[in-house]
Amino acid sequence: MTASTDFDHWQERFAGDDYRFGTEPNAFLKAQAQLLRMGQTALAIADGEGRNGVFLAQQGLDVLSVDFSPNAQAKARKLATARGVTMRVEQVDIINWTWPVDAFDVVAAIFFQFAGPADRVKIFAGIKQALKPGGLLLLEGYRPKQLDYKTGGPSKIENLYTRELLEAAFADFASMDIREYDAEIHEGAGHGGMSALIDLVGRK
């Protein structure tokens, strides 16, 4: 996919007034609320229509929500207004972005599995660069078993996460907790039904 067709794909995906993945935060992210502190800086990557960035802002964090699609970001701004919070919204291609250095207390990286192995390496390096020392990474994705469920996510096995992949990618973190499980999720029309999930809670 070229950059232009990629852009058109995401714009089309987020066209219309409905929220493809709903307006409620990702369940894993919501479950980590006790780790968040008011006034912290947070980066929500590939934040789409803003449900996760808005949730972080509702917890009192200073949020930067980044995504590739202006259509999605228009809805993210609308959702923030509806929920009575403010967050910064910036159009970013996270594969080629110049990631900030030691800038965020929290990075939320929820279901951004459009990236193949080479691009994923760049994104993971960017996440580590953007986190402050001691910063918190909250990452959720699908495991290869998701290809059997077909309830969301990529169709390419190389885009999915395994425990070994994440342990190797974040081996230099001070701490890391990884959970693998199957659960029923309800996140708009985009993600719904039994899903093969993997969660990472890590500290740089």
TIVO-535798 format. One record per residue (C-alpha): residue in one letter; x, y, z. Coordinates in steps of 0.001 Angstrom, whole numbers, padded with zeros to 6 digits, always signed. Each point is the difference from the previous one (the first is absolute). Layout:
N
AXYZ ...
This chain:
204
M+000000+000000+000000 T+001432+003386-000924 A-000199+002950+002366 S-002834+001571-002016 T-002124-003167-000199 D+000748-000619+003695 F-001273+003480+000805 D-003141-000526-002098 H-000613-003330+001759 W+000017+001594+003461 Q-002017+003007-001103 E-002656-002279-001469 R+000038-002216+003092 F-000762+002952+002254 A-002456+001789-002307 G-003564+000463+001218 D-001333+001024+003382 D+000108-003341+001795 Y+002954-000940+002224 R+001476-003153-001517 F+001463-001214+003302 G-002590+001645+002233 T+000450+002940+002364 E+000875-001945+003154 P+003651-000649+000863 N+001730-003289-000652 A-000766-002354+002930 F+003661-000778+000716 L+000904+003687+000082 K-002934+000779+002284 A+001078-002790+002362 Q+003401+001705+000473 A-001536+003277+001227 Q+001503-000482+003477 L+003486+000359-001529 L-000788+003450-001426 R+000669+003253+001857 M-001634+003370-000564 G+002313+002417-001786 Q+002072-002672-001732 T+000790+000393-003695 A-001434-002710-002242 L+000376-000979-003649 A-002780-002015-001673 I+001379-001415-003254 A-002176-000956-002993 D-002810+001352+002170 G-002543+000057-002826 E-003265+001594+001093 G+001434+000829+003394 R-001743-002343+002435 N+003226-000880+001827 G+001536+003464-000050 V-003242+001461+001334 F-000039-002575+002807 L+003544+000989+000997 A-001021+003665-000031 Q-002980-000866+002216 Q+002492-001382+002546 G+001643+003430+000125 L+002952-000727-002294 D+001487+002439-002526 V-000634-001972-003191 L+001419+000084-003521 S-002170-002147-002304 V+001667-000859-003327 D-001441-001702-003061 F+000422-000113-003783 S-003621+000816-000905 P-001457+003532+000176 N-003483-001545-000211 A+000677-001978+003165 Q+001493+003016+001729 A-003019+002178-000725 K-002030-002565+001928 A+002635-000135+002757 R-000338+003779+000513 K-003796-000329-000002 L+000149-002783+002613 A+002339+002012+002236 T-002399+002953-000154 A-002976-002237+000776 R+001826-001447+003026 G+001086+003432+001207 V+003759-000552-000254 T+002808+001488-002041 M+002776-001888-001733 R+002476+000852-002709 V-000608-001732-003325 E+002721-000295-002622 Q+000026-001718-003397 V+002988-002353+000023 D+001305-002949-002010 I+001494-001922+002947 I+002155-002125-002315 N+001926+003041-001249 W-000543+002421+002894 T+002911+001676+001761 W-000949-001223+003465 P+000671+002372+002912 V+002611-000967+002592 D-000841-000705+003679 A-003243+001963-000426 F-002828-002121+001445 D-000857-001644+003309 V-002441-002372-001724 V-000271-001467-003512 A-003241-001767-000956 A+000546-002326-002970 I-003305-001768-000623 F-000601-002204-003090 F+002324+001690-002506 Q+000775-003232-001842 F-000097+001441-003515 A+003832+000030+000193 G+002044-002883-001386 P+003186-001205+001731 A+002403+002629-001405 D-002339+002911+000744 R-000855-001443+003416 V+003676+000080+000976 K+000057+003731-000800 I-003194+000655+001959 F+001163-001960+003049 A+003304+001923-000060 G-001975+003241-000192 I-002161-000967+002969 K+003077-000712+002101 Q+001569+003293-001070 A-003137+002001+000812 L-000444-001418+003508 K+001673+001730+002909 P+002223-002169+002223 G-002443-001870+002246 G-002790+000699-002494 L-002924-002383-000437 L-000848-001900-003197 L-003516-001415-000329 L-000153-002180-003123 E-002695-002370-001217 G-000184-002011-003182 Y-001145-003237-001564 R+001828-003341+000107 P+000281-002352-003031 K-003043-001988+001225 Q-002058+003084-000977 L+000171-001240-003608 D-002372-002806+001071 Y-002471+002357+001681 K-000057+002598-002813 T-001653+002581+002294 G+002312+002902-000839 G+003634+000804-000614 P+002370-000777-002860 S-000183-003042-002246 K+003808-000372-000135 I+001529-002233+002667 E+003271+001970-000023 N-001861+003077+001274 L-001225-001815+003125 Y+001772-000124+003375 T+001462-002884+001954 R+001411+000072+003518 E+003469-000713-001420 L-000246+002902-002434 L-001002+002499+002703 E+002541-001310+002529 A+002765+000445-002569 A-001216+003433-001132 F-000146+001429+003525 A+002776-002045+001612 D+001715+003205+001157 F-003020+001116+002065 A+000348+000161+003777 S-003144-002117+000424 M-002505-001739-002225 D-003199-001958+000633 I-001521-001879-002949 R-003389-001762+000026 E-001351-002275-002731 Y-003701-000905+000036 D-003175-000320-002046 A-002911+002314+000762 E-003212+001329-001490 I+000464+003653-000987 H-002543+002571-001146 E+001670+002998-001636 G-002345+001330-002650 A-000392-001723-003353 G+003782-000273-000415 H+000748-002371+002887 G-002695-002328+001295 G-000169-003555+001286 M+002404-002568+001433 S+003569+001202-000486 A+003544-001276+000592 L+001641+002798+001972 I+003405+000827+001425 D+000629+002858+002432 L+003251+001601+001073 V+000452+002309+002996 G+003594+001193+000000 R+002276+002565+001660 K+002930+001504-001851 
